[in-house]
Amino acid sequence: MPLYSIAPFTKYLAMNRLATTTSPYLQQHADNPVDWWPWCAEALALARTHDKPILLSIGYSACHWCHVMAHESFEDAATAEVMNELFINIKVDREERPDLDKIYQSAHQLLNQRAGGWPLTVILTPDQLIPFFVGTYFPKAARYNLPGFTDVLKSVAQFFLEHRTEIDEQNSSLVQTLADMTQTQMHHEKLSSLPLDQARRQLQQSFDWTYGGFGKAPKFPHPTQLERLLRHWYATDRQDSKALEMLHLSLHAMATGGLFDQLGGGFFRYSVDDEWNIPHFEKMLYDNGQLLALYSQAWQATGNITFRRVAEHTAEWVIREMQSAQGGYYSALDADSEGHEGKFYVWDRKQVRTLLGDEAYQIFAAHYGLDQTPNFEGQWHLRVQQSLETLAAGAAISVELATQQLLRSQGTLFRLREQRVHPGRDEKVLTSWNGLMIRGMAIAGRQLQRPDFIDSAARALNFIRESMFQNGRLFASHKDGVSHLMAYLDDYVFLADAVLELLQARWREGELNFAIALMDSVLEHFVDNSSGGFYFTADDHEQLFHRPKPFMDEAIPSGNGIAVQVLQRLAHLTGEIRYHTAAEVTLRAAYEQLMQYPQGHCALLTGLEESLSPVATLLIRGHHNLTEWLDTALCYPDPRRQCFAIPASAKDLPGLLAAPHTRTTTSAYYCSGNACEPALESIAALVTRLAGESAP
């Protein structure tokens, strides 16, 4: 006997509502027999009217296990019948609604005492939308030590009918715990470098000295933590050799392992093993934006040519495959193609030998491990096993000849691979992830002297400004000509950070004012005036039962951490004391968390570092040779310094930039804190100043 007898929900509705959404992930489920709704007022009202629990399923288009659960359960008529009878079913793209994802992932952590993931399966009360059951992937039938999905659904629905009092009590406790998480204690003592020192120790303690990176499999790149090591190395006047060794080992292992696409460029999401051999094959824009910046900075710091090659190939892949004709960057590539994870990327050894010929094959196979046992389901995923120097010596040929031969082989296989069925591409343009990639492209463009990368970043920023910024506010997502969803904290601060980086690569009128407008919106709509810091959602956002205020980094840096960094840098440029005050209040609100677990708050640690040792600003002003002056400054990199080459004709500049340049020649001004040194009147003088600063 069914638990509910509301007839409309026992039948498949022919017109699935997900077909008209902008999310590729939701559209993938448009033909399911499940009576899906997007997250909308109508669906929530329907649940309240009929007092039916909500089954909320959160995932994203590149998620492998989301596809598995969809094929097993959501495409199955019998499973769909149970879902439609017992629940109001809502599908959410976590990339479009990170606010919902943050809330319900936090609930999973609290209710299950372990981290969640995707797909996230949540059962909500219809009145307050509070979760009383949370899980991730469930198989159709019991296996993997997991119960079958329909068995779970029937048990949960029965529990909802019979135990409302217990559910209400649990919900009250959950809501209070989540509220307590956002109530921070203001630190009133002097801010110190102690969290920075503690983070450095924690990073070394969790470091994998055999294979690089942190912890055990599944192994993620953790770019914010690697960037902290780079900044710590600079902060110790390049004396902390262990920090540099950890950075170098990790970047080299990821670059030469299976985490990096050796033929096409770009990084996969994570490694399933400790050695970085086999990845989870999805490619995410946010990972690659951060790693592009990091590898470019690491190349400037170390001169390691592998780091430069990886940065260039990553940026070239982004421009080739991930940038739309309109300029915005797409979100992700699936792990699967033709129904199999990794099929697009792996190789059959006989096929490779036939394509390359015996002589070229010997070098290629030894370099990428095809002369060893298969490493992925009977085939080979490419990762570097022997260096070209070793192979050239063994074959009694020059390294140059071996390199040329390898490049020809790579080109041959890449062209063949392009003829395969490509993984699906999520063509949403997300403002926050575009901010990370614009920043990465800007840093790579100026560090590697690749104007095409800077052009790519500028095109993406133009698209965001023209299509996703209206009346002083941002939209979070764009697809098929539609921009929608109110932007989140990350959208504003990541984009403002990207603008400042792009301005350092190429000054463009109006962009500094755009960054200022973005941060003014943050101060107006996101600030927590009672406890300090910034909420993830704006004050006029949809009201949910919890309003997150995340300080900790996740796969992307904390929005609060980037906000602090951008506010402090803008304060130096504009002289606006309110920017400095907002940054300091945020640091004081987060300081207790920084002390408890510093290595999980690396974005905020950078803000703390720049609060204790204010970022230096190098201003180059003049009519001629600005590019030559800027290129000279870039020869002396330091992530703790910002550098702007501004034409003398630039107008309406704020604060530190406002003084008109009346000289007929180009000059540079080195400023730290609120003071600027006398003008540097020649490139030679600039070299002397920066060389002295860079000396260990």
Secondary structure, DSSP 8 states (H G I E B T S, - for coil): --S---GGGGS--SS-GGGGSS-HHHHTTTT-SS-EEES-HHHHHHHHHHT--EEEEEE-TT-HHHHHHIIIIIT-HHHHHHHHHH-EEEEEETTT-HHHHHHHHHHHHHHHSS---SSEEEEE-TTT--EEEEES---SSSBTTB--HHHHHHHHHHHHHH-HHHHHHHHHHHHHHHHHHH------S---SHHHHHHHHHHHHTB-TTT-SBSSSSB---HHHHHHHHHHHHHTTT--HHHHHHHHHHHHHHHHSTTB-TTT--B-SEESSTTS-SEE--EEHHHHHHHHHHHHHHHHHH--HHHHHHHHHHHHHIIIIIB-TTS-B--EE-SEETTEETTTT-B-HHHHHHHH-HHHHHHHHHHHTTTS---BTTBB-----S-HHHHHHHHT--HHHHHHHHHHHHHHHHHHHTTS----EE--EEHHHHHHHHHHHHHHHHHTT-HHHHHHHHHHHHHHHHHSEETTEEEEEEETTEEEEE--HHHHHHHHHHHHHHHHHS--TTHHHHHHHHHHHHHHHTB-TTT-SB-SS-TTS---S------S--SS--HHHHHHHHHHHHHHHH--HHHHHHHHHHHHHHHHHHHH-GGG-HHHHHHHHHHHS--EEEEEEESS-HHHHHHHHHTS--TTEEEEEEETT--S--GGG-S----SS-EEEEEETTEE---B-SHHHHHHHHHHHH--
